[in-house]
């Protein structure tokens, strides 16, 4: 479990007086099963913030990244039916790891978060033919391939769409390096 997730769990107990296991039992006793319904229940009936309600819902349903057997399993699952995108992912990871020892890959269910002290990018196989790279860049205007993130992911300011190995070029790596430097 990463430090941020552990901090949230510690704060859940501190803020509510109940452990994650106790909250999972409360959700179970409610009979609610759907993710969004659990969030609504915890926010409305128990005064949760969205972040804590989402965490409890994910843990209750076992659909959070921490419930997977391994981080490798999470990445494998992301590329089922999208195997042609794996070489893009692997090339990106190889290049990004060269930025520095601080680079940390944190696979989630749908994407891989790329962090230094904070997240600076994410790698997401969005379709069978496209891998999206979300990038957190301060002070850089979108232009051509470097799009405004829009509805892609609220955690990123920009997005670059990749379809071939040639798309992993010096321009993309330059943007990623700037985002990495800003996140250190």
BAGU-145313 format. One record per residue: residue in one letter; chain; x negated, y negated, z negated of N, C-alpha, C in turn. Coordinates in steps of 0.001 Angstrom, whole numbers, plus 500000, padded with zeros to 6 digits. Each point is the difference from the previous one (the first is absolute). Last residue first. Example, Ala and Ser with C-alpha at 12.3 -4.5 7.8 and 13.67 -1.06 7.14 Angstrom:
% BAGU-145313
REC  residuo  cadena     npx     npy     npz    capx    capy    capz     cpx     cpy     cpz
REC        s       A  487150  502250  492920  499180  498810  499940  500770  498910  499270
REC        a       A  499710  505720  500070  500890  498810  500000  499100  498800  500000
//
This chain:
% BAGU-145313
REC  residuo  cadena     npx     npy     npz    capx    capy    capz     cpx     cpy     cpz
REC        x       A  490839  482717  508701  498963  500384  499021  499990  499082  498803
REC        x       A  502760  499598  504078  500572  500835  498935  498984  500365  498917
REC        x       A  498946  497479  504035  500957  499202  499231  500539  500772  498797
REC        x       A  497159  502205  503057  499221  498974  499284  500932  499149  499134
REC        x       A  502047  503142  502836  499243  500678  498944  499230  498981  499155
REC        x       A  502161  498433  503830  500988  500330  498964  499323  500704  498813
REC        x       A  497343  499119  503750  500368  498738  499355  500986  500269  498867
REC        x       A  498894  503660  502674  498844  499605  499168  500290  498692  499264
REC        x       A  503155  501569  503147  499999  500832  498808  498865  499621  499054
REC        x       A  500210  497876  504187  501119  499565  499157  500027  500788  498691
REC        x       A  496834  501361  503152  499668  498672  499484  501094  499470  499092
REC        x       A  500685  503999  502367  499099  500220  498872  499561  498677  499376
REC        x       A  502642  499806  503910  500766  500551  498883  499113  500169  498772
REC        x       A  497781  498647  503913  500948  498965  499585  500808  500472  498777
REC        x       A  497024  503007  502166  499299  499014  499169  500957  498918  499493
REC        x       A  502466  504537  501235  498878  499284  500606  499405  498980  499029
REC        x       A  503793  503873  500921  499167  499829  498801  498704  499351  500482
REC        x       A  503060  501162  503250  500606  498923  499211  499254  499753  498689
REC        x       A  498969  503624  503015  499429  498733  500459  500568  498808  499229
REC        x       A  501706  504413  499398  498734  499786  499285  499356  498676  500400
REC        x       A  505288  500207  500539  498867  500776  500508  498759  499705  499160
REC        x       A  504204  498040  498907  500496  501168  500730  498871  500883  500523
REC        x       A  501457  495709  496148  498983  500801  500680  500644  501195  500694
REC        x       A  501165  494720  497698  500524  501287  500473  498913  500724  500797
REC        x       A  500116  496150  495839  499423  500311  501300  500489  501401  500368
REC        x       A  501440  495721  496268  500031  501375  500490  499317  500063  501348
REC        x       A  500504  496578  495112  499838  500222  501434  500110  501493  500322
REC        x       A  500518  498333  495531  500306  498765  500717  500006  500201  501516
REC        x       A  501272  503555  495778  498971  499587  500952  500420  498723  500715
REC        x       A  502743  502445  496863  498725  499943  499296  498854  499535  500898
REC        x       A  504596  500832  501421  499902  498750  499239  498673  499853  499274
REC        x       A  501227  502614  504654  499679  500310  498612  499759  498700  499250
REC        x       A  502260  500250  504400  499176  501220  499960  499707  500420  498566
REC        x       A  502426  495986  501743  500685  501041  499230  499193  501291  499907
REC        x       A  497171  495766  501072  501460  500031  500103  500598  501078  499134
REC        x       A  495199  498589  501390  500521  501284  499531  501512  500101  500136
REC        x       A  496929  497157  503338  500538  499761  498668  500663  501299  499572
REC        x       A  496155  500674  503526  501371  499502  499857  500279  499610  498554
REC        x       A  495841  500998  503519  500154  499748  498565  501341  499317  499783
REC        x       A  498581  500891  504409  500181  501280  499303  500258  499830  498503
REC        x       A  500326  495560  502275  499942  501201  500840  500272  501267  499208
REC        x       A  499678  496355  496668  499689  499734  501405  499828  501333  500721
REC        x       A  501172  497377  494742  500211  501098  500942  499685  499556  501429
REC        x       A  497523  497601  495863  501269  499977  500726  500121  501221  500914
REC        x       A  497255  499118  495241  499812  500358  501406  501369  500097  500661
REC        x       A  499074  499195  495177  499475  498914  500810  499753  500324  501457
REC        x       A  500242  504086  496710  500372  498633  499612  499377  499023  500976
REC        x       A  501504  505453  500164  499042  498967  500422  500510  498632  499590
REC        x       A  500952  505620  499722  500225  498806  499177  498905  498996  500332
REC        x       A  502280  504284  502958  498810  499313  499494  500432  498791  499173
REC        x       A  501711  505039  502556  500404  498791  499296  498760  499384  499385
REC        x       A  500860  503507  504174  499052  499575  498986  500527  498698  499418
REC        x       A  502212  504459  502893  499979  498582  499647  498983  499757  498903
REC        x       A  500886  503788  504116  499547  499823  498629  499931  498505  499741
REC        x       A  502678  503297  503877  499427  498735  499522  499645  500061  498521
REC        x       A  502309  503422  502793  498970  499481  500899  499320  498735  499495
REC        x       A  503610  502431  497783  499165  501097  500508  498836  499496  500839
REC        x       A  501694  496623  496334  500737  500798  500986  499092  501142  500441
REC        x       A  498491  497342  496441  501385  499529  500037  500874  500771  500982
REC        x       A  495430  500491  496849  500472  500547  501276  501497  499714  500129
REC        x       A  496250  497198  497061  501296  500687  500033  500315  500530  501385
REC        x       A  496315  497366  496307  499983  500765  501249  501252  500867  500019
REC        x       A  498099  495143  497404  500659  501290  499906  500049  500612  501390
REC        x       A  497146  495864  496815  500538  500576  501242  500830  501230  499665
REC        x       A  497980  497281  496642  499719  499102  501116  500519  500546  501319
REC        x       A  500582  500438  494154  500254  500527  501336  499659  498962  501060
REC        x       A  497262  499670  495505  501427  500032  500312  500165  500492  501436
REC        x       A  495799  500174  498200  500632  499706  498710  501507  499959  500158
REC        x       A  498694  502152  503715  498745  499701  499324  500466  499731  498565
REC        x       A  502779  502979  503929  499776  498981  498986  498523  499788  499714
REC        x       A  504279  502359  503221  498552  499816  500023  499698  498812  499095
REC        x       A  504231  503850  500879  499602  498673  499535  498486  499949  499964
REC        x       A  503427  503132  502971  498828  500004  499135  499660  498557  499678
REC        x       A  505007  502494  501260  498832  499270  500486  498832  500186  499042
REC        x       A  504373  502024  499328  500155  499585  501394  498771  499312  500584
REC        x       A  500212  501833  495395  500776  500929  500828  499992  499622  501473
REC        x       A  495761  498457  497465  501368  499981  499501  500781  500978  500870
REC        x       A  494379  499065  498936  501138  500478  500784  501303  499933  499227
REC        x       A  495279  497393  499656  501041  500490  499095  501207  500434  500821
REC        x       A  494359  498516  500245  501168  500430  500769  500995  500611  499022
REC        x       A  495713  496283  499534  500744  501122  499440  501195  500284  500895
REC        x       A  494994  496994  499739  501154  500436  500797  500613  501253  499376
REC        x       A  495905  497770  498496  501260  499659  499322  501222  500505  500741
REC        x       A  495367  500291  501573  500360  501046  499048  501335  499754  499316
REC        x       A  499086  497963  504975  499398  499959  498682  500507  501102  499093
REC        x       A  500595  499364  504935  500062  498630  499469  499325  499901  498637
REC        x       A  500790  504100  502599  498690  499366  500143  499983  498561  499467
REC        x       A  503995  502689  500276  499146  500449  498879  498612  499354  500060
REC        x       A  503089  499340  503582  500345  499205  498806  499125  500384  498813
REC        x       A  499612  502480  504094  499519  498613  500153  500237  499180  498732
REC        x       A  501673  504438  500135  498538  500027  500097  499437  498589  500065
REC        x       A  504664  500479  500168  499490  500296  498658  498474  499999  500007
REC        x       A  502178  499507  504162  500197  498834  499139  499392  500224  498620
REC        x       A  500053  503646  502948  499037  498989  500440  500100  498742  499134
REC        x       A  503156  503415  499246  498660  500421  499571  498932  498993  500411
REC        x       A  504471  499286  501446  499903  499881  498553  498573  500310  499539
REC        x       A  500950  500777  504502  500025  498556  499713  499800  499760  498509
REC        x       A  500491  504473  501439  498680  499447  500345  499915  498487  499768
REC        x       A  504262  502161  499268  498978  500284  498997  498608  499492  500379
REC        x       A  504232  499960  502652  499524  498768  499370  498897  500240  498971
REC        x       A  502397  503480  502379  499151  499290  500970  499445  498693  499419
REC        x       A  503167  502797  497601  498623  500472  499953  499074  499256  500956
REC        x       A  504848  499884  498313  499281  498822  500488  498492  500303  500070
REC        x       A  503248  503058  498256  500695  499521  501190  499343  498781  500626
REC        x       A  498536  500554  495286  500753  501117  500563  500845  499456  501147
REC        x       A  497136  497353  497016  499682  500235  501406  500657  501242  500582
REC        x       A  500430  498513  495369  500248  498803  500796  499858  500280  501493
REC        x       A  498885  503344  496772  501448  499866  500202  500338  498787  500865
REC        x       A  495475  500700  498701  500448  501047  500936  501481  499849  500321
REC        x       A  498211  497216  496672  499559  499592  501338  500462  501016  501029
REC        x       A  500851  501062  495520  500780  498828  500399  499635  499566  501412
REC        x       A  497500  503448  498037  501328  500465  500385  500871  498831  500453
REC        x       A  495788  499087  498183  499852  500562  501347  501352  500476  500527
REC        x       A  499643  498541  495566  500066  498874  500931  499851  500489  501434
REC        x       A  502181  503348  496450  498710  499363  500242  500183  498825  500952
REC        x       A  503730  502339  498068  498935  500844  499463  498634  499362  500171
REC        x       A  504434  496930  499468  499407  500898  500995  498868  500803  499360
REC        x       A  502440  496463  497800  500615  501317  499885  499451  500995  501025
REC        x       A  498813  495263  499752  499421  500750  498889  500580  501389  499828
REC        x       A  501710  496805  503190  498722  500554  500429  499376  500857  498907
REC        x       A  505288  499613  499952  498887  499060  499950  498718  500693  500425
REC        x       A  504461  501982  499407  499655  499559  501356  498904  498946  499999
REC        x       A  502765  502452  496430  498763  500665  500416  499546  499596  501379
REC        x       A  503848  498497  497091  500257  500793  501211  498764  500747  500492
REC        x       A  499714  497173  496167  501131  500901  499752  500211  500940  501182
REC        x       A  496810  496558  500440  499521  501074  499110  501116  501015  499726
REC        x       A  501110  496164  502516  499047  500824  500739  499533  501185  499160
REC        x       A  502775  496830  497898  500739  500735  501038  499074  500927  500780
REC        x       A  498066  497086  496849  500738  501067  499327  500766  500836  501029
REC        x       A  497744  496226  501666  499045  500996  499507  500739  501170  499336
REC        x       A  502566  496307  501402  499500  500761  501141  499047  501098  499537
REC        x       A  501537  496959  496782  501098  500862  500439  499550  500886  501165
REC        x       A  496996  496721  498458  500130  501097  499044  501111  500965  500407
REC        x       A  499419  496155  502710  498789  500830  500004  500095  501187  499062
REC        x       A  503488  496649  500155  500001  500913  501149  498800  500952  499961
REC        x       A  501695  498340  495332  499583  499274  501200  499979  501015  501137
REC        x       A  503320  500810  495782  498688  500227  500601  499708  498965  501080
REC        x       A  504001  500824  496872  499221  498770  500108  498608  500161  500567
REC        x       A  503917  503198  499282  498889  500018  499036  499054  498811  500131
REC        x       A  504035  500903  502737  500378  500501  498678  498890  499887  498957
REC        x       A  499331  498443  504594  501283  499483  499518  500273  500406  498550
REC        x       A  496048  501571  502254  499988  498531  499974  501268  499454  499338
REC        x       A  499606  504665  500644  499007  499553  499027  499961  498474  499892
REC        x       A  502919  501956  503242  500382  500412  498649  499019  499447  498963
REC        x       A  498927  499458  504553  501122  499133  499621  500435  500287  498562
REC        x       A  496742  502823  501846  499464  498650  499791  501103  499062  499518
REC        x       A  501297  504280  501260  499252  500053  498741  499443  498608  499680
REC        x       A  502074  500567  504118  501004  500008  498937  499330  500039  498626
REC        x       A  497334  500337  503884  500513  498638  499828  501060  499907  498905
REC        x       A  498210  504375  500988  498970  499051  499581  500555  498606  499722
REC        x       A  503072  504400  499438  499427  499229  501101  499087  498898  499474
REC        x       A  502543  502960  497029  498922  500684  500711  499300  499151  501056
REC        x       A  503280  500057  495044  499660  499263  501223  498790  500666  500647
REC        x       A  502024  501166  495690  500486  500725  501172  499674  499325  501324
REC        x       A  498954  499056  495094  500961  499151  500720  500620  500719  501194
REC        x       A  496492  501936  497330  501297  500042  499304  501064  499169  500715
REC        x       A  495551  499853  501616  500573  501333  500211  501390  500096  499377
REC        x       A  497523  496112  499193  500453  500034  501393  500661  501341  500291
REC        x       A  498051  499580  495826  501154  499093  500072  500568  499995  501421
REC        x       A  496016  502350  499303  501131  500712  499393  501261  499149  500055
REC        x       A  495983  498062  501410  500400  501022  500969  501207  500798  499468
REC        x       A  498025  496886  497132  500776  499329  501051  500449  500995  501069
REC        x       A  497190  501596  496563  501308  499627  499439  500871  499328  501058
REC        x       A  495580  501041  501171  500793  501226  499861  501379  499702  499425
REC        x       A  496877  496455  500298  500490  500397  501320  500886  501237  499889
REC        x       A  499841  497260  495546  499000  500545  500922  500628  500295  501359
REC        x       A  501555  496098  496320  500225  501382  500431  498921  500410  500999
REC        x       A  500497  495578  498128  500032  500863  498817  500254  501457  500332
REC        x       A  499400  495887  502885  501340  500564  499792  500119  500841  498730
REC        x       A  495897  497670  501479  501096  499061  500263  501378  500546  499643
REC        x       A  495937  502673  499551  499876  498804  499172  501226  499086  500138
REC        x       A  499664  503851  502765  500174  500398  498594  500005  498763  499099
REC        x       A  499028  499229  504471  501372  500505  499901  500303  500349  498547
REC        x       A  495599  498807  501169  500887  498856  499782  501465  500410  499916
REC        x       A  496739  503276  501020  499754  499495  498647  500954  498851  499669
REC        x       A  500084  501654  504384  500564  500981  499072  499827  499541  498553
REC        x       A  498016  497354  503349  501473  499915  500057  500642  500977  499028
REC        x       A  495346  500215  500463  500390  498765  499308  501518  499844  500001
REC        x       A  498176  503514  502491  499896  500272  498572  500414  498783  499180
REC        x       A  499771  499542  504663  501125  500868  499631  499983  500292  498507
REC        x       A  496372  497570  501754  501227  499201  500069  501216  500821  499576
REC        x       A  495750  502172  500361  500095  499117  498837  501299  499186  499992
REC        x       A  500001  504779  502496  499168  498798  500061  500308  499083  498813
REC        x       A  500248  505487  500285  500849  498826  500000  499106  498764  500000
//
